[in-house]
Amino acid sequence: MLNYRNFIDGDWRESSRPSLAVDDPSTGAVIGSIPDSGAEEIDAAVTAARRAFSDGPWARMAPTDRAQVLRDLATVLESRFDELVDGLISDTGCSARMCPMLQAGAPLAHLRDFAEMAPLLEKPVPFPIQSSPGFGQWELHREPVGVVGAFTPYNFPLFIAVWKAAPALLAGNTVVLKPSPLTPYGLDAFALAAKEAGLPDGVVNVVHGDREAGTALVEHAGVDLVTFTGSTAVGKRVMSAAAGTAKEVILEMGGKSPAVVLPDADIELAVRGTLFSSMMHGGQACVATTRMLVPDSRYEEFLEALARRANQLVVGPAAEFTTDVGPVVSQAQREKVEKYVSAAVEQGGRVIAGGDRPAGVPEGGHYVAPTVLADLANDNIAAREEIFGPVLSVLRYSDVDDAIRIANDTQYGLAAAVWSSDVERARSVAARLQSGLTWINDVAQAEVARTPFAGKKQSGVGTELGADGLFGYTKVKSLYTALDENLDARPYGAVGSEWE
């Protein structure tokens, strides 16, 4: 049993608040608890972060020095890699085959990648010297925003924490992290490593809890920027609440990403890739391509291949290396997924694989069989809403223009994939898709820290990763230095000359 505590101002703090249970998605067994923190705990964390930003050394350190601390942080996490993997498997339900790379390894790589971006912040950017009237030097300086409130989702808790904290810290900000109440382990490990790596007290804070803590963090006047990853519905509420104090926001929200299969696509490649994308980590990935668009001419062929391969996927506990599809994160999420499948069938869809609870898995675990739905119109609920479970919706189209119309007929614009043996044709289709991230003949290629990631439409506000993502945690200062010593040459030079 892990009884998590809040990490505030460099120390773990007990809470008198009620606790919330944390379970292992694979078994349903309670494995820990978190404090259901409220406004008081958030205020303490924000106060500590503000003091560390205003009075401490962090914001005044050179970017290269802050970058070295990020590298040290990665080294500390790496030193307990096996422990980290085991904890994240139990916490998130991510399979043992994927967890080492995606849940634990990728965050370490991203910490180091962001550290390499320090030169982008080191020197001011000069503008051309103005020659008339007078002349001087303009410079663009990037300064930290201040205190960052960061919300991490339950699917990739440590990974997304690094996406947010690494650029924020590199830019000189201080951070208050609020993890999902369902998956606290990764953020606790991050706080422990931050202390061991020598980050000054108050620079990184972690407050556990649910809605009350989240609302308090967004609304707190001492927070300068809020960064959130989660559903579009909650993201809109975050944006609305942040408006009360005119906070900046970075939002990475939902997706219903299309996989557009062109008529000449390799069936094995497209089927394997799309099933992997839509089923990995129990289907709990915002960039998963969960809408497969197949041409009329190959529709039945693809349905047969999808059903065959989906039924071959092994469902089981996350800790078992043979598991292809592990559990979803909670009983509530499993029930939500099942309701979506039932509603899709009521609206005319057909289940060609899965659609029920799998056999041979631990009774208390939160399992959903890998499910493929066919014969869906694009107004079917399973084609329009983000399900966040191992469910793939298959839609048919008549020609390429029809495919692009269907693909773009959604409120989301997060990711997309195009499958074709003609790369140039695939690129022309990709250019017409309204998505911030697009793959050709592949899926789920993890973004490197230098690759910007920005959702379109209601999938996002702002950018994460890359230089644009780093700069999102800065404010621009334009600085002018006069270099013309001839006072009379200035616009105000002759004003009041009779006073001399």
C-alpha positions, 0 to 999 in steps of 0.5 A: 500500500502506497499512501501518497502525500503532497510534495510542497516546498521541498517536503512531503506533507501530511493532509487532514483531508479525506483520502481517495483509493487507488487501485490496480487496473489489472486486478481491481485491488486497492494499492494505495491512497491519495489525499483529496486535497482542496484549496488550502493545499493548492494555496500552500503549493502556489505560495511556495512556487511563487516564493521560489520564483521571486526570491530563489535562484532558479529563475536567475540561473543560466539556461545551461545550468537549468538544463544540467539539472534536467539531465541530473533529474533524468539520471536519477529517474534512470537509476531506479528504472526497474522500480519505475516501470513496475510502479507505472505498470501497476498504476496505469495498467500499461502492458509490460511490453510497452511500459518500459519504452513509453511510460518510463524510457520516453520521459527520460529521453524527453528530459534530455532532449529539452535540456539540449534546447537551452541555447534557444534561451541563452542569448537575446535575439537582435533586430536590425539597427535603425538608422533614422531618426537616430539609431539603436539596437532592438533585442528580443528577450524571452523571460519565464512566465512565472508559476505554472499550474500543470494537469497530467492525465491518467494514461501517460502520467510521467510522460506528460508531466515531463512534456509540461514540466521540462520546458517550463523549468528550462525556461525558469518557471516554477511548477505546481503539478496536479496528477490524475487521482487515478494514477499518482505514482509517476508524479510522486516518483518525479517529485522524489527525483526532483528533490534528489537532483537538487532542484531548489525547494518550491520549484517543483510541487505536486498536489494530489486530489480531484475536482476541488484541487483542480478548480483551486489550481486553475482559479488561483491568482498566483498561477500565471499559466495553466497547461492541461492534457485531457478531454475537450469537455474538461479543457473547455472548463479549464479555459473558462475558469482561467479567464477569471484571472486572464491566465494563459493556457496550453490545452492538449485535448481530445481526438477522434483521429482518422486512418485514411486507407487509400485503395492501393494500401498494403492491407497487412500494414494498414490493419496491423498499424491501425489495430495497434494504434487503436488498441495500445494501452487499452485504447487510452491514447489521445492520438490513437487512430480510432476511425478507419476509413476504407474504400468501398472496393476493399471494405469487406476485405478489410473487415475480414482482416480486422476481425481476424487480427482483433480476435487474435489479440491477447487480453490480460494483466498488464504485468504479463509480457504476453499481454497485447491489450491490458485493462482500462484504467477504472471500472467507471471507464470500462462501463463508459466504453461498454455504453458507447459500444451498445449505443453504436449498435443501437444506431446501426453499427455492427460488432465484428470483433469483441463487444463484450468482456473477455474471458480468462482475465482476473475478475476484478480487473477493468477489461474490455475485449478489443472491439471493431465496429463496422457499418457506421455512418459518420454521425454514429456516436462511435464515429464522433466521440472519443471513447478512450477504450479499445474500440475501432470504428470502421467507415466506408467511403466512395472516393478520395474526396469523400474520405477527406470530407468524412475525416475532417467532419469532426470537432477534433483535429489532433492526429491522422494517418494515411496508408498508401503504396504511393507516397506522393499520393499519400502526402497530397491527402495528408496535406488536406487533413485537418490534423496537427500530427499526421503519419504516412504508412505508420502510426504511434511514432512517439514525438521527439521533444524537438517536434512540435505537437499542436491540435487543431480545432477543439483538440488543442490550444497552443503548442507542446514540444519543440521550440514553439512548445518551449517558448509557450512557457516564456514571455517576450520582452522587447528591449531597445538600447539607444546608440546615437549620441547626437541628442539633436538627432532624436525626435525630442532633441530640440524640444526645450533647447531654449532652457539651456 
